[in-house]
Amino acid sequence: MALFTLIVGSLSAQTIKGNVKDSNGEAVIGATVQEKGTKNVAVTDLDGNFEIKTSGSNELQFSYIGMKPQTVNVAGKSSVTVTMEDEATALDDLVVIGYGTVRKRDLTGAVTSVSAEDIGQIPVSNVSEALTGKMAGVNITTTEGSPDADVKIRVRGGGSITQSNDPLLIVDGFPVESISDIPATDIEDITVLKDASSTAIYGSRGA
């Protein structure tokens, strides 16, 4: 019986490759591709391409901030091309989380956001410093007074003894080492995911 179960699971799995673009034909970078009903997620690359191995579901859900989410049937397909359209909902009503975007009123996890307008009100050399005092539970400190000094970010304190207490930084869906070299004028929104339900997609790195 165990062998039979393994064979069925293998036959139902498939690898789907595809491309996500906007209504102008431009690549959508960092769009979330999720197998419906699961936590199986992929993210589009710089060319809007993605690859995801499904475990049996015939539907993929596509989401990106400011665009209408889509559900695409991929039964019997090995590749798909998806065109996403702009959503009329104001960006202020949306919050980016690991699995995509949700409306603020539907959000259940501990999440804090800072807009570009909030960041622009403080003239600082380092965008990390602009977050000082802007988010509850987020502590920003600098190692020294020079403009290029390292900035330490701690979310809800440092709870690990053996692992790094630095937060996992994600820019347009991709992990980065630092956001200090990103000009403040290039940032549209910064969201901090502060609890396990919000960071689950990133596994131990987001813990």
SEMAR-954374 format. One record per residue (C-alpha): residue number from 1; x, y, z. Coordinates in steps of 0.02 Angstrom, whole numbers, plus 50000, padded with zeros to 5 digits. Each point is the difference from the previous one (the first is absolute). Last residue first. Example, Ala and Ser with C-alpha at 12.3 -4.5 7.8 and 13.67 -1.06 7.14 Angstrom:
+-----+-------+-------+-------+
: num :  east : north :    up :
+-----+-------+-------+-------+
:   2 : 50684 : 49947 : 50357 :
:   1 : 49931 : 49828 : 50033 :
+-----+-------+-------+-------+
REM end
This chain:
+-----+-------+-------+-------+
: num :  east : north :    up :
+-----+-------+-------+-------+
: 207 : 50614 : 51643 : 50607 :
: 206 : 50016 : 50066 : 49823 :
: 205 : 50154 : 49900 : 49957 :
: 204 : 49924 : 49847 : 50084 :
: 203 : 49860 : 49991 : 49872 :
: 202 : 49976 : 50147 : 49881 :
: 201 : 49817 : 49957 : 49963 :
: 200 : 49961 : 50000 : 50186 :
: 199 : 50041 : 50186 : 50020 :
: 198 : 49822 : 50066 : 50023 :
: 197 : 49936 : 49858 : 50109 :
: 196 : 50159 : 50001 : 50104 :
: 195 : 49988 : 50182 : 50052 :
: 194 : 50081 : 50167 : 49960 :
: 193 : 49989 : 50028 : 49813 :
: 192 : 50071 : 50174 : 49967 :
: 191 : 49938 : 50091 : 49845 :
: 190 : 50095 : 50136 : 49908 :
: 189 : 49916 : 50096 : 49858 :
: 188 : 50041 : 50092 : 49841 :
: 187 : 50188 : 50008 : 50017 :
: 186 : 50102 : 50080 : 49860 :
: 185 : 50004 : 50172 : 50083 :
: 184 : 50080 : 49924 : 50155 :
: 183 : 50151 : 49949 : 49896 :
: 182 : 50047 : 49816 : 50026 :
: 181 : 50176 : 49978 : 50072 :
: 180 : 49939 : 49970 : 50178 :
: 179 : 49879 : 49863 : 49947 :
: 178 : 50118 : 49859 : 50049 :
: 177 : 50037 : 49816 : 49969 :
: 176 : 49862 : 49970 : 49874 :
: 175 : 49864 : 49867 : 49980 :
: 174 : 49892 : 50018 : 49842 :
: 173 : 49814 : 50034 : 49990 :
: 172 : 50012 : 50181 : 49947 :
: 171 : 50126 : 50030 : 50140 :
: 170 : 49998 : 49875 : 50145 :
: 169 : 50104 : 50026 : 50157 :
: 168 : 50007 : 49860 : 50130 :
: 167 : 50019 : 50082 : 50170 :
: 166 : 50166 : 49999 : 50093 :
: 165 : 49997 : 49898 : 50161 :
: 164 : 50127 : 49877 : 49932 :
: 163 : 49993 : 49825 : 50073 :
: 162 : 50071 : 49921 : 50159 :
: 161 : 49923 : 50111 : 50135 :
: 160 : 49839 : 50049 : 49912 :
: 159 : 49867 : 50117 : 50067 :
: 158 : 50070 : 50168 : 49955 :
: 157 : 49864 : 50132 : 50022 :
: 156 : 49827 : 50010 : 49921 :
: 155 : 50078 : 50037 : 49830 :
: 154 : 50181 : 50055 : 50012 :
: 153 : 50085 : 50106 : 49868 :
: 152 : 50184 : 50046 : 50015 :
: 151 : 50071 : 50138 : 49892 :
: 150 : 50183 : 49998 : 49952 :
: 149 : 50083 : 50169 : 49986 :
: 148 : 50021 : 50078 : 49827 :
: 147 : 49942 : 50174 : 50053 :
: 146 : 50114 : 49999 : 50155 :
: 145 : 49922 : 50006 : 50174 :
: 144 : 50036 : 49825 : 50060 :
: 143 : 49922 : 49826 : 50018 :
: 142 : 49828 : 50059 : 49949 :
: 141 : 49838 : 49940 : 50081 :
: 140 : 49824 : 49962 : 49935 :
: 139 : 49874 : 49906 : 50110 :
: 138 : 49839 : 49935 : 49923 :
: 137 : 49862 : 49952 : 50123 :
: 136 : 49888 : 50144 : 49950 :
: 135 : 50052 : 50076 : 49836 :
: 134 : 50041 : 50181 : 49956 :
: 133 : 50116 : 50040 : 50145 :
: 132 : 50155 : 49973 : 49894 :
: 131 : 49947 : 49943 : 49826 :
: 130 : 50092 : 50144 : 49916 :
: 129 : 50162 : 49930 : 50072 :
: 128 : 49983 : 49847 : 49887 :
: 127 : 49989 : 50115 : 49849 :
: 126 : 50177 : 50062 : 50034 :
: 125 : 50054 : 50178 : 49964 :
: 124 : 49853 : 50077 : 50093 :
: 123 : 49880 : 50142 : 49961 :
: 122 : 49837 : 49943 : 50087 :
: 121 : 49835 : 50040 : 49914 :
: 120 : 50044 : 49889 : 49852 :
: 119 : 49980 : 49840 : 50102 :
: 118 : 49821 : 50042 : 50048 :
: 117 : 49955 : 50044 : 49821 :
: 116 : 50080 : 49839 : 49936 :
: 115 : 49882 : 49903 : 50113 :
: 114 : 50038 : 49905 : 50161 :
: 113 : 49914 : 49836 : 50038 :
: 112 : 49978 : 49892 : 50155 :
: 111 : 49941 : 49818 : 50005 :
: 110 : 49946 : 49886 : 50143 :
: 109 : 49888 : 49874 : 49912 :
: 108 : 49810 : 50006 : 49976 :
: 107 : 49983 : 50109 : 49845 :
: 106 : 49827 : 50007 : 49921 :
: 105 : 49970 : 50186 : 50039 :
: 104 : 50173 : 50043 : 49934 :
: 103 : 49962 : 49921 : 49833 :
: 102 : 50116 : 49858 : 49954 :
: 101 : 50153 : 49981 : 49889 :
: 100 : 50108 : 49851 : 49953 :
:  99 : 50054 : 49847 : 50101 :
:  98 : 50141 : 50085 : 50094 :
:  97 : 49899 : 50154 : 50044 :
:  96 : 49969 : 50164 : 49909 :
:  95 : 49863 : 50109 : 50075 :
:  94 : 49864 : 50083 : 49897 :
:  93 : 49880 : 50143 : 50041 :
:  92 : 50133 : 50135 : 49978 :
:  91 : 50031 : 49932 : 49825 :
:  90 : 49829 : 50063 : 49948 :
:  89 : 49892 : 49867 : 49919 :
:  88 : 49981 : 50027 : 49812 :
:  87 : 50099 : 49845 : 49960 :
:  86 : 50120 : 49997 : 49853 :
:  85 : 49988 : 49850 : 49885 :
:  84 : 50105 : 49842 : 49998 :
:  83 : 50042 : 49904 : 49842 :
:  82 : 50046 : 49818 : 50028 :
:  81 : 50097 : 49886 : 49885 :
:  80 : 49994 : 49815 : 50038 :
:  79 : 50113 : 49848 : 49981 :
:  78 : 49990 : 49812 : 50031 :
:  77 : 49812 : 49986 : 49980 :
:  76 : 49887 : 49849 : 50028 :
:  75 : 49903 : 50089 : 50138 :
:  74 : 50070 : 50175 : 50021 :
:  73 : 49841 : 50092 : 50049 :
:  72 : 50043 : 50181 : 50039 :
:  71 : 49944 : 50103 : 50151 :
:  70 : 50033 : 50185 : 49989 :
:  69 : 50031 : 50141 : 50123 :
:  68 : 49965 : 50177 : 49937 :
:  67 : 50154 : 50110 : 50009 :
:  66 : 50058 : 50133 : 50124 :
:  65 : 50110 : 49878 : 50096 :
:  64 : 50027 : 49839 : 49906 :
:  63 : 49901 : 49838 : 49997 :
:  62 : 49989 : 49842 : 49895 :
:  61 : 49905 : 49844 : 50057 :
:  60 : 50036 : 49834 : 49917 :
:  59 : 49869 : 49866 : 49972 :
:  58 : 50006 : 49816 : 49955 :
:  57 : 50056 : 49944 : 50173 :
:  56 : 50101 : 49839 : 50005 :
:  55 : 50163 : 50038 : 50086 :
:  54 : 50057 : 50142 : 49889 :
:  53 : 50180 : 50034 : 49953 :
:  52 : 50023 : 50185 : 49966 :
:  51 : 50103 : 50095 : 49873 :
:  50 : 49993 : 50187 : 49972 :
:  49 : 50041 : 50132 : 49869 :
:  48 : 49962 : 50186 : 50016 :
:  47 : 50168 : 50047 : 49926 :
:  46 : 50075 : 50056 : 50165 :
:  45 : 49933 : 49843 : 50086 :
:  44 : 49822 : 49948 : 50044 :
:  43 : 49973 : 49929 : 50174 :
:  42 : 49949 : 49821 : 50046 :
:  41 : 49884 : 49934 : 50135 :
:  40 : 49940 : 49832 : 50067 :
:  39 : 49901 : 50044 : 50157 :
:  38 : 49850 : 49902 : 49935 :
:  37 : 49817 : 50026 : 49951 :
:  36 : 50041 : 50075 : 49832 :
:  35 : 50181 : 49981 : 49946 :
:  34 : 50073 : 50173 : 50023 :
:  33 : 50088 : 50116 : 49879 :
:  32 : 50048 : 50166 : 50082 :
:  31 : 50058 : 50140 : 49886 :
:  30 : 50179 : 50059 : 50033 :
:  29 : 50029 : 50079 : 49831 :
:  28 : 49853 : 50025 : 49882 :
:  27 : 50077 : 50002 : 49826 :
:  26 : 49935 : 50136 : 49883 :
:  25 : 49868 : 49958 : 49869 :
:  24 : 49903 : 50161 : 50030 :
:  23 : 49858 : 49908 : 50088 :
:  22 : 50125 : 49926 : 50121 :
:  21 : 50107 : 49844 : 49981 :
:  20 : 50018 : 49830 : 50083 :
:  19 : 50097 : 49860 : 49918 :
:  18 : 49989 : 49812 : 50017 :
:  17 : 50067 : 49833 : 50053 :
:  16 : 49894 : 49865 : 50081 :
:  15 : 50075 : 49841 : 50071 :
:  14 : 49879 : 49858 : 50033 :
:  13 : 49945 : 49889 : 50144 :
:  12 : 49852 : 49883 : 49975 :
:  11 : 50107 : 49853 : 49942 :
:  10 : 50117 : 50011 : 50148 :
:   9 : 49859 : 50007 : 50127 :
:   8 : 49917 : 49848 : 49923 :
:   7 : 50161 : 49900 : 50006 :
:   6 : 50032 : 50045 : 50182 :
:   5 : 49826 : 49946 : 50052 :
:   4 : 50018 : 49832 : 49913 :
:   3 : 50164 : 49967 : 50090 :
:   2 : 49919 : 50033 : 50169 :
:   1 : 49857 : 49881 : 49959 :
+-----+-------+-------+-------+
REM end
